[in-house]
């Protein structure tokens, strides 16, 4: 898995665009756990672009891109 190769290099930021879009549920959960563990253990910022509300709901901060505008929302549940 390509994303696991980032950890040994101690990156400041990891960008993940629909990281689990093509994965089955079990492997998607494993990947999500890995991303959050990376953020905690390596103090790495993980920026995830996703349509997965469950994944977005686990984030410390949720932003919505709509009509070219990026806005903060209170939670993934607040996304229309």
BAGU-215553 format. One record per atom (N, C-alpha, C, O): residue in one letter; x, y, z. Coordinates in pm, whole numbers. Example, Ala and Ser with C-alpha at 12.3 -4.5 7.8 and 13.67 -1.06 7.14 Angstrom:
# BAGU-215553
   code     east    north       up
      A     1319     -569      780
      A     1230     -450      780
      A     1320     -330      780
      A     1424     -332      846
      S     1285     -225      708
      S     1367     -106      714
      S     1290        3      787
      S     1341      114      804
# end
This chain:
# BAGU-215553
   code     east    north       up
      X       85     -117        0
      X        0        0        0
      X       90      124        0
      X      177      138       86
      X       68      209      -94
      X      155      326     -111
      X      154      417       10
      X      259      472       45
      X       39      435       74
      X       32      530      185
      X      115      486      304
      X      162      571      380
      X      135      356      322
      X      215      312      436
      X      363      343      417
      X      440      343      513
      X      404      369      294
      X      545      398      269
      X      583      539      315
      X      702      570      321
      X      486      624      347
      X      517      761      390
      X      570      765      533
      X      649      853      566
      X      527      674      617
      X      560      679      760
      X      709      682      790
      X      750      760      875
      X      792      601      727
      X      935      602      763
      X     1006      735      735
      X     1114      759      789
      X      947      821      654
      X     1011      946      618
      X      969     1062      707
      X     1016     1174      688
      X      882     1037      805
      X      838     1138      900
      X      788     1265      830
      X      842     1373      852
      X      685     1253      745
      X      636     1370      673
      X      561     1465      767
      X      505     1422      868
      X      559     1593      733
      X      483     1692      809
      X      336     1686      772
      X      248     1710      855
      X      310     1653      645
      X      174     1649      594
      X      160     1529      502
      X      249     1500      422
      X       46     1459      513
      X       11     1352      419
      X     -119     1394      353
      X     -216     1425      422
      X     -122     1395      220
      X     -242     1429      144
      X     -304     1300       93
      X     -236     1217       31
      X     -433     1282      118
      X     -501     1159       77
      X     -630     1197        5
      X     -724     1246       67
      X     -635     1174     -125
      X     -752     1205     -206
      X     -834     1078     -226
      X     -791      988     -299
      X     -949     1069     -162
      X    -1036      950     -165
      X     -954      824     -139
      X     -951      733     -222
      X     -887      817      -24
      X     -793      708        1
      X     -854      569        3
      X     -786      471      -26
      X     -981      559       38
      X    -1041      425       48
      X    -1155      405      -51
      X    -1236      314      -34
      X    -1161      488     -152
      X    -1272      484     -247
      X    -1290      351     -318
      X    -1403      313     -348
      X    -1183      279     -346
      X    -1192      153     -419
      X    -1169       31     -331
      X    -1144      -78     -382
      X    -1176       48     -200
      X    -1150      -62     -108
      X    -1279     -119      -50
      X    -1379      -48      -37
      X    -1276     -247      -16
      X    -1389     -304       55
      X    -1391     -247      197
      X    -1296     -182      240
      X    -1500     -272      267
      X    -1519     -210      399
      X    -1405     -243      497
      X    -1355     -154      565
      X    -1366     -370      504
      X    -1263     -410      601
      X    -1129     -343      572
      X    -1064     -294      664
      X    -1089     -339      447
      X     -961     -275      412
      X     -969     -124      424
      X     -870      -59      457
      X    -1086      -67      397
      X    -1104       77      415
      X    -1085      112      562
      X    -1018      211      594
      X    -1143       33      652
      X    -1127       59      796
      X     -981       48      838
      X     -934      128      919
      X     -911      -49      786
      X     -767      -64      818
      X     -690       60      773
      X     -605      112      846
      X     -720      107      653
      X     -652      226      602
      X     -685      348      687
      X     -597      428      718
      X     -812      364      724
      X     -852      478      807
      X     -778      475      940
      X     -728      577      986
      X     -771      358     1002
      X     -697      344     1127
      X     -550      381     1110
      X     -492      448     1195
      X     -491      339      998
      X     -351      370      972
      X     -330      521      958
      X     -233      575     1011
      X     -421      589      889
      X     -408      733      872
      X     -417      806     1006
      X     -338      897     1032
      X     -512      766     1090
      X     -525      833     1219
      X     -410      797     1313
      X     -368      880     1394
      X     -359      676     1304
      X     -243      638     1384
      X     -120      717     1339
      X      -42      762     1423
      X     -104      735     1209
      X        5      815     1155
      X       -1      957     1211
      X      100     1014     1251
      X     -121     1013     1213
      X     -138     1149     1264
      X      -99     1158     1411
      X      -31     1251     1453
      X     -143     1059     1490
      X     -113     1061     1634
      X       34     1033     1663
      X      100     1111     1732
      X       84      923     1612
      X      218      877     1649
      X      331      961     1590
      X      435      978     1653
      X      310     1012     1471
      X      416     1091     1406
      X      387     1240     1410
      X      462     1320     1355
      X      277     1277     1476
      X      235     1417     1481
      X      234     1477     1341
      X      288     1585     1316
      X      170     1404     1253
      X      162     1440     1112
      X       23     1494     1081
      X      -77     1437     1125
      X       16     1601     1006
      X     -113     1651      958
      X     -158     1561      843
      X      -82     1538      749
      X     -279     1512      851
      X     -334     1428      745
      X     -453     1502      686
      X     -552     1528      755
      X     -443     1536      558
      X     -550     1606      487
      X     -617     1504      397
      X     -555     1448      307
      X     -745     1480      423
      X     -820     1379      349
      X     -932     1446      272
      X    -1011     1523      328
      X     -938     1417      142
      X    -1050     1460       59
      X    -1137     1336       41
      X    -1091     1234      -10
      X    -1264     1346       82
      X    -1348     1227       78
      X    -1496     1262       66
      X    -1539     1372      103
      X    -1572     1167       13
      X    -1718     1173       16
      X    -1772     1084      127
      X    -1893     1077      148
      X    -1683     1017      198
      X    -1719      923      304
      X    -1746     1000      433
      X    -1653     1045      500
      X    -1873     1014      468
      X    -1910     1092      587
      X    -1859     1028      715
      X    -1825     1098      811
      X    -1854      896      718
      X    -1803      827      837
      X    -1657      863      860
      X    -1617      891      973
      X    -1577      862      755
      X    -1436      900      766
      X    -1424     1047      803
      X    -1346     1083      891
      X    -1501     1133      738
      X    -1497     1277      769
      X    -1536     1302      914
      X    -1483     1392      978
      X    -1628     1221      965
      X    -1673     1238     1102
      X    -1566     1210     1206
      X    -1578     1254     1320
      X    -1462     1139     1168
      X    -1353     1110     1260
      X    -1247     1220     1262
      X    -1157     1218     1347
      X    -1257     1313     1171
      X    -1155     1418     1159
      X    -1166     1520     1270
      X    -1273     1542     1326
      X    -1053     1583     1302
      X    -1050     1691     1400
      X    -1118     1816     1347
      X    -1174     1896     1423
      X    -1113     1833     1216
      X    -1170     1951     1152
      X    -1231     1909     1020
      X    -1171     1830      946
      X    -1350     1960      989
      X    -1418     1925      865
      X    -1442     2053      786
      X    -1497     2150      837
      X    -1399     2050      661
      X    -1421     2163      571
      X    -1506     2115      454
      X    -1499     1999      414
      X    -1586     2204      400
      X    -1673     2174      287
      X    -1632     2262      169
      X    -1622     2384      183
      X    -1610     2200       55
      X    -1582     2274      -68
      X    -1709     2271     -151
      X    -1752     2166     -198
      X    -1768     2388     -169
      X    -1893     2398     -245
      X    -1892     2526     -325
      X    -1869     2635     -272
      X    -1918     2513     -454
      X    -1921     2628     -545
      X    -1792     2710     -538
      X    -1795     2832     -545
      X    -1680     2641     -525
      X    -1550     2707     -523
      X    -1514     2773     -391
      X    -1412     2840     -381
      X    -1597     2754     -288
      X    -1571     2814     -157
      X    -1544     2705      -55
      X    -1615     2604      -50
      X    -1442     2726       27
      X    -1406     2633      133
      X    -1455     2692      265
      X    -1414     2802      304
      X    -1542     2619      334
      X    -1597     2668      460
      X    -1584     2560      567
      X    -1584     2441      537
      X    -1572     2603      692
      X    -1568     2512      805
      X    -1711     2475      842
      X    -1800     2560      843
      X    -1732     2347      871
      X    -1862     2302      920
      X    -1842     2242     1059
      X    -1732     2197     1092
      X    -1946     2241     1139
      X    -1934     2195     1277
      X    -1904     2046     1287
      X    -1835     2003     1379
      X    -1954     1967     1193
      X    -1928     1824     1193
      X    -1967     1769     1056
      X    -2027     1839      975
      X    -1932     1643     1031
      X    -1970     1580      904
      X    -2121     1571      891
      X    -2173     1572      780
      X    -2191     1563     1004
      X    -2337     1556     1001
      X    -2401     1686      951
      X    -2515     1686      905
      X    -2326     1796      961
      X    -2377     1926      920
      X    -2363     1950      770
      X    -2409     2053      718
      X    -2300     1857      700
      X    -2283     1873      556
      X    -2416     1843      487
      X    -2475     1737      510
      X    -2463     1935      404
      X    -2593     1913      337
      X    -2590     1796      241
      X    -2692     1765      178
# end
